[in-house]
Amino acid sequence: RLPADARRRVIEIPLLHGDQALRLAYASMDVFVHAAEIGETFGMVLAEAMLCHTPVVTLSRPVRDNSQLEVVQHDVGGLVAATEEDLAHAMTMLG
């Protein structure tokens, strides 16, 4: 459902092993996009991306476990989107 200009820039990364591989992956990203269906209990991947100075775009899922709002904080560590449409818009803003 992403606009074509955003969709063509999305790269799915295979499972990585080790801190160095994670640091290199996060540091090479323009934006880290996170869209869990039910939310995140802690949001470790969000914190890791921000630790590597990679802006985060995440989808707020208040149904259960919503650390996205606490870890990222909208317009601080990145952008927190309320809807899937907002997520696509935020990706184009930061990407």
Long-range contacts (C-beta under 8 A, 24 or more apart in sequence): 1-84, 1-88, 2-88, 2-91, 3-88, 3-92, 5-92, 6-88, 6-91, 6-92, 6-95, 9-95, 22-48, 23-52, 26-51, 26-52, 26-54, 27-52, 27-53, 27-54, 29-54, 30-54, 30-55, 30-94, 30-95, 31-55, 31-56, 31-57, 31-78, 31-91, 31-94, 31-95, 32-56, 32-57, 32-78, 33-57, 33-58, 33-87, 33-91, 34-58, 34-59, 34-68, 35-59, 35-84, 35-87, 36-61, 37-61, 38-63, 38-64, 38-65, 39-63, 39-64, 39-65, 39-66, 39-67, 39-68, 40-65, 40-66, 40-67, 40-68, 40-71, 41-65, 41-67, 42-67, 42-71, 43-67, 43-68, 43-70, 43-71, 43-72, 46-71, 46-72, 46-77, 47-71, 50-77, 50-78, 55-79, 55-94, 57-81, 57-87, 57-90, 57-91, 57-94, 58-87, 59-83, 59-84, 59-87
